[in-house]
Amino acid sequence: MVICHDMLLYLCLSLSHFIGLIAGDTISPERDQVSGTEGQTVKLRCNYETTAGAALLYWYKHLSDLQAPQFILWKGAKSRSTYEHIPDKRYESQTSDSTTELTIRTLTLADTALYYCALETQ
């Protein structure tokens, strides 16, 4: 359980291997917890490894155990780096051949959640 004091927001980052990984592919968080205050911008980062020539990196937000994680965005990497789907423009993502970064702008208390990144290889 995360308790917020003085409007300090805690964004917990966890990783999942639930989308299309091949043997040897990995994805892991750079940090387990990130915090910020309302109105700020924060960045969450995951490192990944794959031998595949194309990758899609997904970000999800999980508010409670009573709900399924909510899709935030996906962004391509490697040979798919120009592909992306980002419905809410408060979010932004940068990818490289080994990292994916989620930027959340103008934090609100509703951003306090567990965030997942996932890797799909093609």
Steps between C-alpha positions, in 0.01 A plus 500: 500500500633844406409793726524851354608791721494867402367417156816302424422240238658159487515319171598139541653324205473129453572286202317226335595245242142447391527598133673293231850450634732246339749299707785731600299824481495704820346823627559658841448835676783742548347601837224341705347826621479854366339793678394849405262777600185622330569697186847352449625278219647158582675235292484124547754281321536131419799323352445212261699250298389310192665346198190574290531760226176674596341575836190670637515643853175540693416700812207427734366661816353285780289687755372215717475124528129536424567622145703381206803710401411788267681539168697827475699468176724294278807609308718313255873443529779373278359457146156620622620825663266724299185319616304615805152526650467758779132590559557743793750773409587551869716192449806471280739214431855474373654168399847384405647160420516425873268738693147632510407814690155623600461872569193611697432874486300710745473237774176466691409290801323263258842409356590318822508141377705196412641532146592207278714491192488206265695383198359341186753372249438447132 
